Amino acid sequence: MASLYAVKPSPDKGLGVFATRPVKPGTVIIRDHVSMKIRRPEYDVTSQHVQSAFDALSKEDQAAFMALHEGNLPYNTKLLRIYKANAFGDEVHAWVYLKLARLNHSCAPNAEITEPYNEADVKLVALKPIRKGEEVLISYNGALEEGSKRERATVTRENHGFECNCSVCSLTGEEAMLSDGRRRLINAISHKLEGYEPAHLYTTGSVSGLTPGKAWEVQRTASSFLLAKLLEAEGMVCYELAKSYATASLTLLGQLHEFKAAVVLASAQYVTEWMETGLRIMKTVRSPGSKDVTELEEAWKLVQKSGHLRLARSLVSPWFCLTDIMRAEANKAEG
């Protein structure tokens, strides 16, 4: 099968990776493996560490490494400059992929490297439809892409030595202001959902007479759904988007169980819609059979066994049948 990508010049970026034909979400574009791995945090790697790792490479891989972008940061050797410009890292290791190193950055990426990043073999997976001739882009900043334009610019300038001019950072005026606002909310809500209290995000102790614990579950549902819609508005198709829809579904279902003598039909519909949306996105951003997909499929099976949901289905079966038909037609159109 012909390659899905080609490496060629990218305006103002040196070389980049471009799709050679239309690519559907979930498609594996590149398979790669770790070529240089150093048992030190990326920020603590020195020229001596890089030289030792470089000497252990084959002649072919040495040539490929030396052909990579050198970066713009003032490190004392060319080897170290290339390594710093192309390395991934965590608190234990730093490493380089020779193929994936050709990928350029965007704050609204259309692809991602599958986790865990430091395993021997990894995949680059499309997050969105990619047109023939379109550049394939990843985010260098991880969670920091949730920051404002100024915050993201500081990170890319200081850590990577360039000014980002992606579709998000190129926004001006009101569009830039709205994007910054959405990303600040994404940052605040995602931190809150993970159990951290972000700056300037305060919650009330009670909602409509609920206890603090139950009030947080109501807030968790609303916050998860809001986070999902904000991520979608920013074009951030990712694991967090799938997780947000699934969390909104599961927490809403938990609230339905609190109503012992009532069935809330609209909420039961949302439980179904949100979980199916989360599962569909998860299957796009993760490989079939992966742990994340399997866990969400198991969660969906448990949701479908819920007495509230089964009763709601029986009471409004025409609605569920109609949505099933609409989903089937949508799947045909996508196929």
DRENDO-1510 file (C-alpha; in Angstrom, 1 decimal, always signed):
<recs>
REC; n; res; u; v; w
REC; 1; MET; +0.0; +0.0; +0.0 .
REC; 2; ALA; +1.3; +3.5; -0.9 .
REC; 3; SER; +2.4; +5.7; +2.0 .
REC; 4; LEU; -0.2; +8.0; +3.4 .
REC; 5; TYR; +2.3; +10.8; +3.9 .
REC; 6; ALA; +5.2; +12.6; +2.3 .
REC; 7; VAL; +7.9; +14.8; +3.9 .
REC; 8; LYS; +8.3; +18.0; +2.0 .
REC; 9; PRO; +8.9; +21.7; +2.6 .
REC; 10; SER; +6.4; +23.6; +4.8 .
REC; 11; PRO; +6.2; +27.4; +4.6 .
REC; 12; ASP; +8.3; +29.0; +7.3 .
REC; 13; LYS; +8.8; +25.7; +9.1 .
REC; 14; GLY; +11.4; +23.8; +7.1 .
REC; 15; LEU; +10.1; +20.3; +6.4 .
REC; 16; GLY; +6.8; +18.9; +7.3 .
REC; 17; VAL; +4.5; +15.9; +6.9 .
REC; 18; PHE; +1.7; +16.1; +4.3 .
REC; 19; ALA; -1.1; +13.7; +3.5 .
REC; 20; THR; -0.8; +12.1; +0.1 .
REC; 21; ARG; -4.5; +11.2; -0.1 .
REC; 22; PRO; -7.6; +11.9; +2.0 .
REC; 23; VAL; -7.3; +10.5; +5.6 .
REC; 24; LYS; -10.2; +9.5; +7.8 .
REC; 25; PRO; -10.2; +10.1; +11.6 .
REC; 26; GLY; -8.7; +7.1; +13.4 .
REC; 27; THR; -6.4; +6.2; +10.5 .
REC; 28; VAL; -2.8; +5.3; +11.5 .
REC; 29; ILE; -0.7; +7.6; +9.3 .
REC; 30; ILE; +2.8; +6.7; +10.6 .
REC; 31; ARG; +4.3; +3.9; +12.7 .
REC; 32; ASP; +7.6; +4.7; +14.3 .
REC; 33; HIS; +9.9; +3.5; +17.1 .
REC; 34; VAL; +12.2; +5.1; +19.6 .
REC; 35; SER; +15.7; +5.7; +18.0 .
REC; 36; MET; +17.4; +7.5; +20.9 .
REC; 37; LYS; +16.4; +7.1; +24.5 .
REC; 38; ILE; +18.2; +8.7; +27.4 .
REC; 39; ARG; +17.4; +7.8; +31.0 .
REC; 40; ARG; +17.2; +11.4; +32.2 .
REC; 41; PRO; +14.4; +14.0; +32.2 .
REC; 42; GLU; +14.4; +16.0; +28.9 .
REC; 43; TYR; +15.4; +19.2; +30.7 .
REC; 44; ASP; +18.4; +17.5; +32.3 .
REC; 45; VAL; +19.9; +16.0; +29.2 .
REC; 46; THR; +23.4; +17.4; +28.3 .
REC; 47; SER; +25.6; +17.2; +25.2 .
REC; 48; GLN; +27.5; +14.3; +26.7 .
REC; 49; HIS; +24.3; +12.3; +27.1 .
REC; 50; VAL; +23.3; +13.0; +23.5 .
REC; 51; GLN; +26.8; +12.2; +22.2 .
REC; 52; SER; +26.8; +8.8; +23.9 .
REC; 53; ALA; +23.3; +8.0; +22.6 .
REC; 54; PHE; +24.2; +9.2; +19.1 .
REC; 55; ASP; +27.3; +7.0; +19.0 .
REC; 56; ALA; +25.1; +3.9; +19.7 .
REC; 57; LEU; +23.0; +4.5; +16.6 .
REC; 58; SER; +23.6; +2.8; +13.2 .
REC; 59; LYS; +25.2; +4.9; +10.5 .
REC; 60; GLU; +21.9; +5.1; +8.7 .
REC; 61; ASP; +20.1; +6.4; +11.8 .
REC; 62; GLN; +23.0; +8.8; +12.6 .
REC; 63; ALA; +22.5; +10.3; +9.1 .
REC; 64; ALA; +18.7; +10.6; +9.6 .
REC; 65; PHE; +19.3; +12.3; +13.0 .
REC; 66; MET; +21.7; +14.8; +11.6 .
REC; 67; ALA; +19.2; +15.7; +8.9 .
REC; 68; LEU; +16.6; +16.8; +11.4 .
REC; 69; HIS; +15.8; +20.4; +12.2 .
REC; 70; GLU; +18.4; +22.0; +14.4 .
REC; 71; GLY; +16.1; +24.4; +16.2 .
REC; 72; ASN; +16.7; +28.0; +17.2 .
REC; 73; LEU; +17.8; +27.7; +20.8 .
REC; 74; PRO; +21.4; +28.5; +21.7 .
REC; 75; TYR; +22.7; +25.1; +23.0 .
REC; 76; ASN; +26.4; +24.5; +22.8 .
REC; 77; THR; +26.6; +21.7; +20.2 .
REC; 78; LYS; +24.7; +20.8; +17.0 .
REC; 79; LEU; +23.9; +17.4; +18.4 .
REC; 80; LEU; +22.3; +18.9; +21.5 .
REC; 81; ARG; +20.4; +21.5; +19.4 .
REC; 82; ILE; +18.9; +18.8; +17.2 .
REC; 83; TYR; +18.1; +16.6; +20.2 .
REC; 84; LYS; +16.4; +19.5; +22.1 .
REC; 85; ALA; +14.4; +20.5; +19.0 .
REC; 86; ASN; +13.0; +17.0; +18.4 .
REC; 87; ALA; +12.9; +15.2; +21.7 .
REC; 88; PHE; +9.9; +14.0; +23.7 .
REC; 89; GLY; +10.3; +13.6; +27.4 .
REC; 90; ASP; +8.9; +13.0; +30.9 .
REC; 91; GLU; +10.2; +13.0; +34.4 .
REC; 92; VAL; +12.3; +9.8; +33.8 .
REC; 93; HIS; +13.3; +9.6; +30.1 .
REC; 94; ALA; +13.9; +11.7; +27.0 .
REC; 95; TRP; +13.7; +10.1; +23.5 .
REC; 96; VAL; +13.6; +10.9; +19.7 .
REC; 97; TYR; +11.5; +9.4; +16.9 .
REC; 98; LEU; +13.2; +9.9; +13.5 .
REC; 99; LYS; +10.0; +9.8; +11.4 .
REC; 100; LEU; +7.7; +11.6; +13.9 .
REC; 101; ALA; +10.3; +14.3; +14.4 .
REC; 102; ARG; +9.3; +15.7; +11.0 .
REC; 103; LEU; +5.8; +16.7; +12.4 .
REC; 104; ASN; +5.2; +20.4; +12.9 .
REC; 105; HIS; +3.1; +22.0; +15.7 .
REC; 106; SER; -0.4; +23.4; +15.9 .
REC; 107; CYS; -2.5; +24.4; +18.8 .
REC; 108; ALA; -5.5; +22.8; +17.0 .
REC; 109; PRO; -3.8; +19.5; +15.8 .
REC; 110; ASN; -5.3; +17.1; +13.4 .
REC; 111; ALA; -3.3; +14.1; +14.6 .
REC; 112; GLU; -1.7; +12.8; +17.8 .
REC; 113; ILE; +0.9; +10.2; +18.8 .
REC; 114; THR; -0.8; +7.4; +20.7 .
REC; 115; GLU; +0.1; +7.0; +24.4 .
REC; 116; PRO; +2.3; +5.9; +26.1 .
REC; 117; TYR; +4.7; +8.0; +24.2 .
REC; 118; ASN; +7.9; +6.3; +25.3 .
REC; 119; GLU; +7.2; +2.8; +24.2 .
REC; 120; ALA; +9.3; +1.2; +21.5 .
REC; 121; ASP; +6.6; +1.3; +18.8 .
REC; 122; VAL; +4.0; +4.1; +18.5 .
REC; 123; LYS; +1.4; +5.3; +16.0 .
REC; 124; LEU; +0.5; +8.7; +14.6 .
REC; 125; VAL; -3.4; +8.7; +14.4 .
REC; 126; ALA; -5.6; +11.2; +12.6 .
REC; 127; LEU; -8.0; +13.1; +14.9 .
REC; 128; LYS; -10.0; +14.8; +12.1 .
REC; 129; PRO; -10.5; +14.3; +8.4 .
REC; 130; ILE; -7.3; +15.4; +6.6 .
REC; 131; ARG; -7.4; +16.5; +3.0 .
REC; 132; LYS; -4.9; +15.4; +0.3 .
REC; 133; GLY; -2.0; +17.8; +0.4 .
REC; 134; GLU; -2.9; +19.1; +3.9 .
REC; 135; GLU; -0.1; +19.2; +6.5 .
REC; 136; VAL; -0.3; +16.7; +9.4 .
REC; 137; LEU; +0.2; +18.5; +12.7 .
REC; 138; ILE; +0.5; +17.6; +16.4 .
REC; 139; SER; +0.6; +19.7; +19.5 .
REC; 140; TYR; +4.0; +20.1; +21.1 .
REC; 141; ASN; +2.5; +21.7; +24.2 .
REC; 142; GLY; +0.1; +19.0; +25.6 .
REC; 143; ALA; -2.1; +20.4; +28.3 .
REC; 144; LEU; -0.6; +23.8; +27.8 .
REC; 145; GLU; -2.5; +24.2; +24.6 .
REC; 146; GLU; -5.4; +25.1; +26.9 .
REC; 147; GLY; -3.8; +28.4; +27.7 .
REC; 148; SER; -4.4; +31.8; +26.1 .
REC; 149; LYS; -2.7; +32.9; +22.9 .
REC; 150; ARG; -0.1; +34.8; +24.9 .
REC; 151; GLU; +0.6; +31.9; +27.3 .
REC; 152; ARG; +1.0; +29.4; +24.4 .
REC; 153; ALA; +3.3; +31.8; +22.6 .
REC; 154; THR; +5.5; +32.1; +25.6 .
REC; 155; VAL; +5.8; +28.3; +25.8 .
REC; 156; THR; +6.6; +27.7; +22.1 .
REC; 157; ARG; +9.1; +30.7; +22.1 .
REC; 158; GLU; +11.0; +29.6; +25.2 .
REC; 159; ASN; +10.8; +25.9; +24.9 .
REC; 160; HIS; +10.9; +25.4; +21.1 .
REC; 161; GLY; +12.3; +28.7; +19.7 .
REC; 162; PHE; +9.6; +29.7; +17.3 .
REC; 163; GLU; +6.4; +31.8; +17.0 .
REC; 164; CYS; +3.3; +29.7; +16.4 .
REC; 165; ASN; +1.2; +30.9; +13.4 .
REC; 166; CYS; -1.3; +28.0; +13.4 .
REC; 167; SER; -5.0; +28.5; +12.7 .
REC; 168; VAL; -5.8; +29.4; +16.3 .
REC; 169; CYS; -2.8; +31.6; +17.0 .
REC; 170; SER; -3.6; +33.5; +13.8 .
REC; 171; LEU; -7.0; +34.6; +15.0 .
REC; 172; THR; -7.4; +38.3; +15.6 .
REC; 173; GLY; -9.9; +40.7; +17.3 .
REC; 174; GLU; -13.1; +39.2; +18.7 .
REC; 175; GLU; -12.3; +35.7; +17.4 .
REC; 176; ALA; -9.0; +35.6; +19.3 .
REC; 177; MET; -10.7; +36.9; +22.4 .
REC; 178; LEU; -13.4; +34.2; +22.2 .
REC; 179; SER; -10.8; +31.5; +21.7 .
REC; 180; ASP; -8.8; +32.7; +24.7 .
REC; 181; GLY; -11.9; +32.7; +26.8 .
REC; 182; ARG; -12.9; +29.2; +25.8 .
REC; 183; ARG; -9.4; +27.8; +26.4 .
REC; 184; ARG; -9.3; +29.4; +29.8 .
REC; 185; LEU; -12.6; +27.8; +30.7 .
REC; 186; ILE; -11.3; +24.5; +29.3 .
REC; 187; ASN; -8.3; +24.8; +31.6 .
REC; 188; ALA; -10.3; +25.7; +34.6 .
REC; 189; ILE; -13.0; +23.1; +34.2 .
REC; 190; SER; -10.7; +20.2; +33.3 .
REC; 191; HIS; -8.6; +21.0; +36.4 .
REC; 192; LYS; -11.7; +21.1; +38.6 .
REC; 193; LEU; -12.9; +17.7; +37.2 .
REC; 194; GLU; -9.5; +16.2; +38.0 .
REC; 195; GLY; -9.9; +17.3; +41.6 .
REC; 196; TYR; -7.8; +20.5; +41.5 .
REC; 197; GLU; -9.0; +24.0; +42.3 .
REC; 198; PRO; -7.9; +26.3; +39.5 .
REC; 199; ALA; -7.4; +30.0; +40.2 .
REC; 200; HIS; -10.6; +32.1; +40.0 .
REC; 201; LEU; -12.9; +29.1; +39.8 .
REC; 202; TYR; -15.1; +28.9; +42.9 .
REC; 203; THR; -18.1; +26.6; +43.5 .
REC; 204; THR; -21.0; +27.0; +45.8 .
REC; 205; GLY; -21.5; +24.7; +48.8 .
REC; 206; SER; -25.1; +23.9; +47.8 .
REC; 207; VAL; -27.4; +23.9; +44.8 .
REC; 208; SER; -31.1; +24.0; +45.3 .
REC; 209; GLY; -30.8; +22.5; +48.8 .
REC; 210; LEU; -28.6; +19.6; +47.7 .
REC; 211; THR; -25.8; +18.4; +50.0 .
REC; 212; PRO; -22.3; +19.4; +49.0 .
REC; 213; GLY; -21.6; +15.9; +47.7 .
REC; 214; LYS; -24.7; +15.8; +45.5 .
REC; 215; ALA; -24.2; +19.4; +44.5 .
REC; 216; TRP; -20.8; +18.5; +43.1 .
REC; 217; GLU; -22.3; +15.7; +41.1 .
REC; 218; VAL; -24.7; +18.1; +39.5 .
REC; 219; GLN; -21.8; +20.5; +38.8 .
REC; 220; ARG; -19.7; +17.6; +37.5 .
REC; 221; THR; -22.3; +16.7; +34.9 .
REC; 222; ALA; -22.7; +20.3; +33.8 .
REC; 223; SER; -19.0; +20.9; +33.8 .
REC; 224; SER; -18.2; +17.8; +31.8 .
REC; 225; PHE; -20.8; +18.7; +29.2 .
REC; 226; LEU; -19.6; +22.3; +29.0 .
REC; 227; LEU; -16.0; +21.1; +28.7 .
REC; 228; ALA; -16.9; +18.8; +25.8 .
REC; 229; LYS; -18.7; +21.7; +24.0 .
REC; 230; LEU; -15.7; +24.0; +24.6 .
REC; 231; LEU; -13.3; +21.5; +23.3 .
REC; 232; GLU; -15.4; +21.0; +20.2 .
REC; 233; ALA; -15.6; +24.7; +19.6 .
REC; 234; GLU; -11.8; +24.9; +19.7 .
REC; 235; GLY; -11.5; +22.0; +17.3 .
REC; 236; MET; -9.7; +19.9; +19.9 .
REC; 237; VAL; -10.8; +16.3; +19.0 .
REC; 238; CYS; -8.9; +14.3; +21.6 .
REC; 239; TYR; -9.1; +11.8; +24.4 .
REC; 240; GLU; -10.3; +14.5; +26.8 .
REC; 241; LEU; -13.3; +15.2; +24.5 .
REC; 242; ALA; -14.4; +11.6; +24.6 .
REC; 243; LYS; -13.9; +11.4; +28.3 .
REC; 244; SER; -15.9; +14.6; +28.9 .
REC; 245; TYR; -19.0; +13.2; +27.1 .
REC; 246; ALA; -18.7; +9.9; +28.9 .
REC; 247; THR; -18.3; +11.5; +32.3 .
REC; 248; ALA; -21.3; +13.7; +31.7 .
REC; 249; SER; -23.3; +10.6; +30.7 .
REC; 250; LEU; -22.3; +8.6; +33.7 .
REC; 251; THR; -22.7; +11.3; +36.3 .
REC; 252; LEU; -26.2; +12.2; +34.9 .
REC; 253; LEU; -27.2; +8.6; +35.1 .
REC; 254; GLY; -26.0; +8.6; +38.8 .
REC; 255; GLN; -28.3; +11.5; +39.5 .
REC; 256; LEU; -31.2; +9.7; +37.8 .
REC; 257; HIS; -30.8; +6.9; +40.3 .
REC; 258; GLU; -31.4; +9.4; +43.1 .
REC; 259; PHE; -35.0; +9.9; +41.8 .
REC; 260; LYS; -36.5; +6.7; +43.2 .
REC; 261; ALA; -40.1; +7.4; +42.1 .
REC; 262; ALA; -39.5; +9.3; +38.8 .
REC; 263; VAL; -38.2; +8.7; +35.4 .
REC; 264; VAL; -36.7; +11.8; +33.7 .
REC; 265; LEU; -37.1; +11.1; +30.0 .
REC; 266; ALA; -35.1; +14.0; +28.6 .
REC; 267; SER; -32.2; +13.1; +30.9 .
REC; 268; ALA; -32.3; +9.5; +29.9 .
REC; 269; GLN; -32.0; +10.6; +26.3 .
REC; 270; TYR; -29.0; +12.7; +27.2 .
REC; 271; VAL; -27.3; +9.8; +29.0 .
REC; 272; THR; -27.6; +7.8; +25.7 .
REC; 273; GLU; -26.5; +10.6; +23.4 .
REC; 274; TRP; -23.5; +11.6; +25.4 .
REC; 275; MET; -22.2; +8.1; +26.0 .
REC; 276; GLU; -22.6; +7.1; +22.4 .
REC; 277; THR; -20.8; +10.4; +21.3 .
REC; 278; GLY; -18.0; +9.8; +23.8 .
REC; 279; LEU; -17.6; +6.2; +22.6 .
REC; 280; ARG; -17.6; +7.2; +18.9 .
REC; 281; ILE; -14.9; +9.9; +19.6 .
REC; 282; MET; -12.8; +7.4; +21.7 .
REC; 283; LYS; -12.8; +4.9; +18.8 .
REC; 284; THR; -11.6; +7.7; +16.6 .
REC; 285; VAL; -8.7; +8.9; +18.8 .
REC; 286; ARG; -7.6; +5.4; +20.1 .
REC; 287; SER; -6.9; +2.2; +18.3 .
REC; 288; PRO; -9.6; -0.5; +18.2 .
REC; 289; GLY; -9.2; -2.9; +21.2 .
REC; 290; SER; -7.1; -0.4; +23.2 .
REC; 291; LYS; -7.6; -0.1; +26.9 .
REC; 292; ASP; -9.4; +3.2; +26.7 .
REC; 293; VAL; -11.9; +1.9; +24.1 .
REC; 294; THR; -12.5; -1.3; +25.9 .
REC; 295; GLU; -13.1; +0.4; +29.3 .
REC; 296; LEU; -15.6; +2.8; +27.7 .
REC; 297; GLU; -17.4; +0.0; +25.9 .
REC; 298; GLU; -17.7; -1.8; +29.2 .
REC; 299; ALA; -19.1; +1.3; +30.9 .
REC; 300; TRP; -21.6; +1.7; +28.1 .
REC; 301; LYS; -22.8; -1.9; +28.6 .
REC; 302; LEU; -23.4; -1.2; +32.3 .
REC; 303; VAL; -25.3; +2.0; +31.4 .
REC; 304; GLN; -27.6; +0.1; +29.1 .
REC; 305; LYS; -28.5; -2.3; +31.9 .
REC; 306; SER; -29.7; +0.6; +34.1 .
REC; 307; GLY; -33.3; +0.2; +35.1 .
REC; 308; HIS; -34.0; +3.9; +34.6 .
REC; 309; LEU; -32.6; +3.8; +31.1 .
REC; 310; ARG; -34.4; +0.7; +30.0 .
REC; 311; LEU; -37.7; +2.1; +31.4 .
REC; 312; ALA; -37.1; +5.3; +29.6 .
REC; 313; ARG; -36.5; +3.4; +26.3 .
REC; 314; SER; -39.7; +1.6; +26.7 .
REC; 315; LEU; -41.7; +4.8; +27.4 .
REC; 316; VAL; -40.2; +6.7; +24.5 .
REC; 317; SER; -39.3; +3.9; +22.1 .
REC; 318; PRO; -40.3; +5.9; +19.0 .
REC; 319; TRP; -37.8; +8.5; +19.9 .
REC; 320; PHE; -35.0; +6.0; +20.3 .
REC; 321; CYS; -36.0; +4.2; +17.1 .
REC; 322; LEU; -35.9; +7.5; +15.2 .
REC; 323; THR; -32.4; +8.4; +16.6 .
REC; 324; ASP; -31.2; +4.9; +15.7 .
REC; 325; ILE; -32.3; +5.4; +12.1 .
REC; 326; MET; -30.7; +8.8; +12.0 .
REC; 327; ARG; -27.4; +7.4; +13.4 .
REC; 328; ALA; -27.5; +4.6; +10.8 .
REC; 329; GLU; -28.0; +7.1; +8.0 .
REC; 330; ALA; -25.2; +9.2; +9.3 .
REC; 331; ASN; -22.9; +6.2; +9.5 .
REC; 332; LYS; -23.7; +5.4; +5.8 .
REC; 333; ALA; -22.9; +8.9; +4.8 .
REC; 334; GLU; -19.6; +8.8; +6.6 .
REC; 335; GLY; -18.8; +5.4; +5.1 .
</recs>
